[in-house]
Amino acid sequence: MAVFQSKKFRGTTDANTFAAKYRALMAKHPFLLFGLPFMSLIIAGSFVLTPATAVRYEKHDRRVRQLTREEELGIGKSGRRVNMKDEYYRLAAKDLDNWEQKRVKRLPGESDGVL
């Protein structure tokens, strides 16, 4: 039975190319020619992407920020300043014992919820 060679056949035209020389050197020094460039690329990418990520989070912080209590109460369509004491006395001035329940007018064909 014939024994096959473990080396692949490479023609004379491929022997002088850059790829063939690189492949031969890579077999001798794999970390220096593959591992080191790969690791340096990952580390450089980390340094490049850090400012981009910081910009993203700064934009998010500008959009979402904490409001003070006064700003929170002032947000609304009316735009009037709200004071909790005024609101309390306005509600207390209303006659809360005299009220009538009214049904909301339904759209045609909409169920009114009565069984």
C-alpha positions in Angstrom: 0.0 0.0 0.0 1.3 3.5 -0.9 2.0 6.1 1.7 0.8 9.6 0.8 3.0 12.6 1.6 1.7 15.0 4.3 2.9 18.0 2.4 0.7 19.4 -0.3 2.1 19.9 -3.7 2.7 23.5 -4.6 3.8 24.4 -8.1 6.8 26.6 -8.9 4.5 29.5 -9.9 3.0 29.7 -6.4 6.4 29.4 -4.6 7.5 33.0 -5.2 4.2 34.7 -4.2 3.7 36.7 -1.0 1.1 34.3 0.2 3.4 31.3 -0.1 6.2 33.1 1.8 3.7 34.2 4.5 2.4 30.7 4.8 5.9 29.3 5.3 6.8 31.9 7.9 3.4 31.4 9.6 4.3 27.7 10.1 7.4 28.8 11.9 6.1 31.7 14.0 2.3 31.5 14.3 1.9 33.9 17.3 4.1 36.6 15.8 2.4 36.6 12.4 -1.2 35.8 13.4 -1.9 36.1 17.2 -0.1 39.4 17.8 -1.8 41.3 15.0 -5.1 39.9 15.9 -4.8 40.8 19.6 -3.5 44.3 18.7 -6.5 44.8 16.4 -8.9 43.9 19.2 -7.2 46.3 21.7 -7.1 49.1 19.1 -10.8 48.6 18.4 -11.6 48.9 22.1 -9.8 52.3 22.2 -11.6 53.5 19.1 -15.1 52.3 20.2 -14.9 53.7 23.8 -15.5 57.4 22.7 -18.3 56.3 20.4 -20.0 54.5 23.2 -19.5 57.5 25.5 -21.2 59.8 22.9 -24.2 57.4 22.9 -24.6 57.5 26.6 -24.2 61.2 26.8 -26.9 61.7 24.2 -29.2 59.4 26.3 -28.4 61.4 29.4 -29.3 64.7 27.7 -32.6 63.3 26.6 -33.6 61.5 29.8 -32.8 63.6 32.9 -34.3 63.9 36.3 -36.9 66.7 36.8 -37.4 68.7 40.0 -40.8 68.6 41.6 -41.7 72.0 40.3 -40.8 71.1 36.7 -42.7 67.8 37.1 -45.8 69.6 38.1 -45.4 72.3 35.4 -45.3 69.8 32.6 -48.6 69.7 30.8 -50.5 71.1 27.9 -52.0 74.1 29.8 -48.6 75.4 30.9 -50.0 77.0 34.1 -48.0 76.8 37.3 -49.5 74.3 39.7 -49.5 74.8 43.4 -50.6 71.9 45.7 -52.3 74.2 48.2 -54.3 75.9 45.5 -55.4 72.6 44.1 -56.5 71.3 47.5 -58.6 74.4 48.2 -60.1 74.4 44.7 -61.2 70.8 45.2 -62.5 71.5 48.7 -64.6 74.4 47.4 -66.5 72.1 45.1 -69.7 70.5 46.3 -68.7 66.9 46.3 -72.0 65.6 47.8 -74.1 66.9 45.0 -73.1 65.1 41.8 -74.8 63.1 39.1 -73.4 60.1 37.2 -73.5 60.4 33.4 -72.8 57.7 30.8 -70.3 58.4 28.1 -71.8 58.6 24.6 -70.8 55.5 22.6 -69.9 55.3 19.0 -72.4 53.6 16.6 -71.9 49.9 16.8 -69.7 50.0 19.9 -70.7 47.9 22.9 -71.9 49.9 25.9 -70.9 47.3 28.4 -74.4 46.7 29.8 -75.3 43.0 30.1 
